[in-house]
């Protein structure tokens, strides 16, 4: 009979793996009922944490690497803040790695982190087919991307977010809204949701993809050129900075917002909502995403047999402002 794993305890208790990890590590508030269910499951299954890993705690670096595309984006800046806070609560320090949206720099950071024997890595970059993750020999958790088989992913409900944004534009009168995103690939749930809504209303879906590694100035120029050559009465932007570029283009070309052009962004970071409080956007639960990622990483540190974990996507919400 195989040794019970953390997933088995979670299934027996009817909770998530991260919840089991929090109970075992006595981290955060949990109801007495949840603690009792997890304790009962541990007893019933005869689960024991990885004692070998725990015996090596004195050799740990207490360092975790966080890899992001760019801290210049308010979403990733806020995510880094919350990841650092959640790690600090658990006695860990964070090494922040800004890969500038390039796969070559991301590979170098992966090598650097492994060479310095960090205890784990949290990655929230966009580059596809970065081979280093498949070679890594330490716990890894992804945020809002798929890194490969056996690596858990934390994400918010991108499909619902896309549906909310597209339906909102149409409800406000848009009949030719465009979705502006970094890349348009089959795994892009927001773009897929936009197309679903457009098909439902008998409207033509139009997606403008500028490329993740496009420098900001070229990205702005590409978006402005596309909007100039392709009339639209609505913009569903894949992030708030892109929404602000569309808003600036409208100002420079004399389009009235929201009369001539309705704009919806995505992310809803605190910094953007403070700078442009009237921007309509889909807000992600950034703090909860960071906390879940840290909980999952600690679970993998405690139990080396823990592989891919399916967790429900975290909820998003539409915040309506004057731009729509």
C-alpha positions in Angstrom: 0.0 0.0 0.0 1.4 3.4 -1.0 2.2 6.0 1.6 -0.7 8.6 1.8 0.1 12.0 0.2 -1.0 15.5 1.0 -3.6 15.2 -1.9 -5.1 12.2 -0.2 -5.6 14.1 3.1 -7.2 17.0 1.2 -9.6 14.7 -0.6 -10.6 12.8 2.5 -11.2 16.1 4.4 -13.0 17.7 1.5 -10.7 20.7 1.4 -7.9 22.1 -0.8 -4.2 21.1 -0.5 -3.3 24.6 0.5 -5.8 24.4 3.4 -4.3 21.1 4.6 -0.8 22.8 4.5 -2.1 25.7 6.5 -3.6 23.4 9.2 -0.4 21.3 9.4 1.8 24.5 9.6 -0.7 26.3 11.9 -0.8 29.3 9.5 -3.6 31.8 9.2 -7.2 31.7 10.5 -9.1 28.4 10.0 -12.4 27.4 11.5 -12.5 24.7 14.2 -14.5 22.5 11.8 -11.9 22.6 9.1 -9.1 21.9 11.5 -11.0 18.9 12.9 -11.7 17.5 9.4 -8.1 17.8 8.5 -6.9 16.3 11.8 -9.4 13.4 11.4 -8.2 12.8 7.8 -4.5 12.8 8.9 -5.4 10.2 11.6 -7.6 8.1 9.4 -5.0 7.9 6.6 -2.0 7.7 8.8 -0.4 10.6 7.0 3.0 11.8 8.1 4.8 14.8 6.7 8.1 14.4 5.0 10.4 14.0 8.0 13.5 13.9 5.9 12.7 17.3 4.5 11.9 18.6 7.9 15.2 17.3 9.3 17.0 19.4 6.7 15.4 22.6 7.8 18.7 23.9 9.2 20.2 23.6 5.7 17.5 25.6 4.0 18.2 29.1 2.7 14.8 30.4 3.7 14.9 32.2 0.3 12.2 32.0 -2.4 12.6 33.4 -5.9 9.8 35.3 -7.6 10.1 35.7 -11.3 7.9 38.4 -13.0 7.7 39.9 -16.5 8.3 43.4 -15.3 7.8 45.3 -12.0 6.9 48.4 -14.1 3.4 46.9 -14.5 1.3 47.8 -11.4 -0.2 44.3 -11.4 3.1 42.6 -10.9 4.4 45.2 -8.5 1.4 44.6 -6.3 1.7 40.8 -6.7 5.3 41.0 -5.6 4.4 43.0 -2.5 1.8 40.5 -1.4 4.0 37.5 -2.2 6.8 39.1 -0.1 4.4 39.7 2.8 3.0 36.1 2.7 6.5 34.7 2.6 7.6 36.9 5.5 4.8 35.6 7.6 6.2 32.1 7.1 9.8 33.1 7.9 11.0 33.3 4.3 12.7 36.1 2.3 12.1 36.8 -1.4 14.4 37.3 -4.3 12.7 39.4 -7.0 13.7 38.6 -10.6 12.4 40.9 -13.3 13.0 39.1 -16.6 11.9 42.1 -18.8 9.6 39.8 -20.7 12.4 37.9 -22.4 12.8 34.1 -22.3 16.6 34.4 -22.3 16.7 36.4 -19.1 14.1 34.1 -17.6 16.3 31.1 -18.3 19.3 32.9 -16.7 17.3 33.7 -13.6 16.2 30.1 -13.3 19.8 29.0 -13.4 20.8 31.7 -10.9 18.1 30.8 -8.4 18.9 27.0 -8.6 22.6 27.8 -8.3 22.0 29.7 -5.1 19.8 26.9 -3.7 16.7 28.8 -3.0 14.0 26.7 -1.3 11.5 27.3 -4.1 10.3 29.4 -7.0 7.1 31.3 -7.8 6.9 32.3 -11.5 4.4 34.6 -13.1 6.0 35.3 -16.5 4.5 35.1 -19.9 7.2 33.5 -22.0 6.2 30.2 -23.5 8.4 27.0 -23.9 11.1 28.0 -21.3 12.9 24.7 -20.9 14.5 25.4 -17.5 11.3 24.6 -15.5 11.4 21.0 -16.8 15.0 20.6 -15.5 14.4 22.3 -12.1 14.9 20.1 -9.1 13.2 22.3 -6.5 9.5 23.2 -5.7 7.9 25.5 -8.2 4.4 27.1 -8.3 3.1 29.2 -11.3 0.7 32.1 -11.2 -1.6 32.5 -14.1 0.3 30.3 -16.5 1.0 26.7 -17.3 4.7 25.7 -16.8 4.4 22.0 -17.3 3.1 18.7 -16.0 3.4 18.4 -12.2 3.6 22.2 -11.5 0.6 23.7 -9.7 -0.9 26.9 -11.1 -2.7 29.6 -9.2 -5.1 31.7 -11.3 -8.2 33.9 -11.1 -11.2 33.2 -13.3 -10.0 34.6 -16.6 -12.9 33.2 -18.5 -15.5 34.9 -16.3 -13.4 38.1 -16.4 -13.5 38.0 -20.2 -17.2 37.4 -20.3 -17.9 40.2 -17.9 -15.8 42.7 -19.9 -17.2 41.8 -23.3 -20.8 41.7 -22.1 -20.4 45.0 -20.3 -19.2 46.7 -23.5 -22.1 45.4 -25.5 -24.6 46.3 -22.7 -23.2 49.9 -22.9 -23.9 50.1 -26.6 -20.7 48.9 -28.3 -21.3 47.0 -31.6 -17.7 46.8 -32.8 -15.5 46.3 -29.7 -11.9 45.0 -30.1 -9.9 42.9 -27.7 -6.3 44.1 -27.3 -4.0 41.5 -25.8 -0.3 40.6 -25.7 -0.7 37.2 -27.5 -3.6 35.5 -29.0 -3.2 31.7 -28.5 -5.6 28.8 -27.7 -4.8 29.1 -23.9 -5.8 32.7 -23.7 -9.1 32.4 -21.7 -9.9 36.1 -21.8 -9.7 36.2 -25.6 -11.7 33.0 -25.9 -14.4 34.5 -23.7 -14.5 37.7 -25.8 -15.0 35.6 -28.9 -17.7 33.6 -27.2 -19.7 36.8 -26.3 -19.2 38.3 -29.8 -20.5 35.1 -31.4 -23.5 35.0 -29.0 -24.5 38.5 -30.1 -23.8 37.9 -33.8 -20.9 40.4 -33.9 -17.5 40.1 -35.5 -14.7 39.3 -33.1 -11.6 41.3 -33.6 -8.4 40.7 -31.6 -5.3 42.9 -31.8 -2.2 41.2 -30.4 1.0 43.3 -29.9 3.4 40.6 -28.5 4.6 40.2 -24.9 8.2 41.3 -25.7 7.2 44.5 -27.5 8.8 47.5 -25.8 6.4 50.0 -24.4 6.9 52.7 -27.0 6.4 50.3 -29.9 3.5 48.7 -28.1 1.8 52.1 -27.8 2.5 53.0 -31.4 1.1 49.6 -32.6 -2.1 50.0 -30.6 -2.6 53.6 -31.8 -2.0 52.6 -35.4 -4.4 49.7 -35.2 -7.1 51.8 -33.6 -6.7 54.5 -36.3 -6.9 52.1 -39.2 -9.7 49.9 -37.6 -12.6 51.9 -36.3 -14.0 50.5 -33.0 -16.5 51.8 -30.5 -15.2 49.7 -27.6 -11.9 48.4 -26.2 -11.5 45.4 -23.9 -7.8 45.6 -22.9 -6.0 42.6 -21.4 -4.5 44.8 -18.7 -5.0 48.3 -17.3 -1.9 49.9 -18.9 -3.1 48.9 -22.3 -6.5 50.4 -21.4 -4.8 53.7 -20.5 -3.0 53.7 -23.9 -6.4 53.4 -25.6 -7.7 56.2 -23.4 -4.7 58.4 -24.4 -5.2 57.6 -28.1 -8.9 58.7 -27.7 -7.8 61.9 -26.1 -5.3 62.7 -28.9 -7.7 61.9 -31.7 -10.7 63.7 -30.3 -12.8 60.6 -29.5 -15.1 61.1 -26.6 -15.0 58.5 -23.9 -17.4 56.8 -23.3 -19.7 58.3 -26.0 -17.5 57.4 -29.0 -15.3 54.8 -27.4 -16.0 52.6 -24.3 -12.9 51.2 -22.5 -12.6 48.3 -20.1 -9.2 47.3 -18.6 -8.1 44.2 -16.6 -6.3 43.6 -13.3 -7.6 46.5 -11.0 -4.4 47.0 -9.1 -4.5 49.4 -6.2 -2.0 51.8 -7.9 -4.0 52.0 -11.1 -7.3 52.5 -9.3 -5.7 55.3 -7.3 -4.2 57.0 -10.4 -7.2 56.6 -12.6 -10.2 55.9 -10.3 -12.7 56.2 -13.2 -11.3 53.3 -15.3 -13.7 50.5 -15.8 -11.8 47.3 -15.1 -12.0 43.6 -14.1 -10.3 43.3 -10.8 -8.3 40.3 -9.9 -7.9 39.2 -6.2 -4.2 39.8 -6.3 -3.6 39.4 -2.6 -5.4 36.1 -2.5 -3.5 34.8 -5.6 -0.2 35.6 -3.8 -1.3 33.9 -0.6 -2.5 30.8 -2.4 0.8 30.6 -4.3 2.8 30.8 -1.1 0.6 28.2 0.6 1.0 25.8 -2.4 4.8 26.3 -2.5 5.1 25.6 1.2 3.0 22.5 0.7 5.4 21.3 -1.9 8.3 22.0 0.3 6.8 19.9 3.1 5.8 17.0 0.8 8.1 16.3 -2.2 5.5 13.8 -3.6 3.0 16.6 -4.1 2.7 17.2 -7.8 0.1 19.0 -9.9 -2.9 20.3 -7.8 -6.2 21.4 -9.3 -7.7 24.3 -7.4 -10.8 26.4 -8.2 -10.0 29.7 -9.9 -10.3 32.7 -7.7 -13.2 35.0 -8.4 -13.0 38.3 -10.3 -15.3 41.3 -10.4 -16.1 44.1 -12.8 -15.6 47.6 -11.4 -17.6 50.1 -13.5 -16.2 53.6 -14.0 -16.7 56.6 -16.3 -14.7 55.0 -19.2 -17.6 52.8 -20.2 
